[in-house]
Amino acid sequence: MKIILLKEVSGVGHVGEIKEVKEGYARNFFLPKGLAVMATKHSLNVYTARQKKSVRLKEKLEVEKKKVSKKLDGLKFIMSAKADEKGSLYAKLNAKNIAEELSKEGWKIDAGEIEMSEVIRKTGKYKLTLKLAGETASIEVEVNPI
């Protein structure tokens, strides 16, 4: 029996693959657990339509990320954080904190797209690199004490 895998199954295959398995294995294991669907004409058509839509969405997202990369390149952002008199921050700033700050200003950036050599522990100016859809953008982040 042919099935289309809906989830990753170790030793069998990856999501979206069409596999030939024994009928009992399909009916007793894959289908009840929602790991796969039977590969009928209808399910194959639905699967290919979803694949095409997914590819189009990825391409659109990549184009948008490239545009954002060009707009962000060279911009300066100012952040405030609690710090002592010497400029040491009470809580370090990592990529997640910076991504949240950028999202507050209207930029949709994931923490994984921000490259930092180390976390920010002191007030001051820092140069960061963003990797968006193969494009790189440099931004400057200035951390001021509250």
C-alpha positions, -999 to +999 in steps of 0.1 A: +000+000+000+013+035-008+012+061+018+022+098+021+041+105+053+027+135+073+053+133+100+090+122+103+092+085+110+127+072+118+137+042+096+108+049+072+111+084+057+107+121+059+076+143+058+060+144+024+076+112+010+055+086-007+064+051+006+053+016-002+045-003+031+026-034+039-011-029+042-013-041+079+015-018+089-003+012+072-037+004+087-026-005+122+003+019+127+006+049+103-031+057+097-044+055+133-015+076+147-019+103+120+016+097+107+005+091+071-025+091+047-032+066+020-018+077-014-050+081-035-054+103-065-071+129-043-045+129-015-017+131-041-034+161-057-039+178-024-003+171-014+012+185-046-010+216-043+002+221-007+038+217-019+034+243-046+018+267-022+046+262+003+072+269-023+055+301-034+052+313+002+089+305+008+099+325-023+077+354-013+091+354+022+126+353+009+120+383-014+105+403+016+135+394+038+159+407+011+140+440+009+140+443+047+178+435+047+184+464+023+163+488+044+179+478+077+215+480+065+233+509+083+204+518+107+210+527+143+188+515+171+188+528+207+179+504+236+176+511+273+185+487+300+190+487+337+227+493+345+249+503+375+271+534+377+300+516+359+278+507+329+275+470+336+240+457+327+220+439+354+206+415+328+227+407+297+212+414+262+211+385+237+198+380+202+163+373+215+162+406+234+174+425+204+149+408+181+121+418+205+132+454+205+134+454+167+099+439+165+086+468+188+099+492+162+081+473+134+109+450+120+101+413+118+134+397+127+140+363+143+166+359+170+183+333+148+189+359+121+210+381+144+247+372+146+264+382+178+299+372+188+289+375+225+261+388+246+260+424+255+270+430+291+278+467+292+263+500+279+277+513+247+276+509+209+277+476+192+278+465+156+256+435+148+251+415+116+218+403+104+215+374+079+182+376+061+176+352+032+213+350+022+217+388+024+237+405+052+229+438+069+249+456+095+231+476+122+243+495+152+228+491+186+234+517+213+226+505+248+219+533+273+213+530+310+179+536+325 
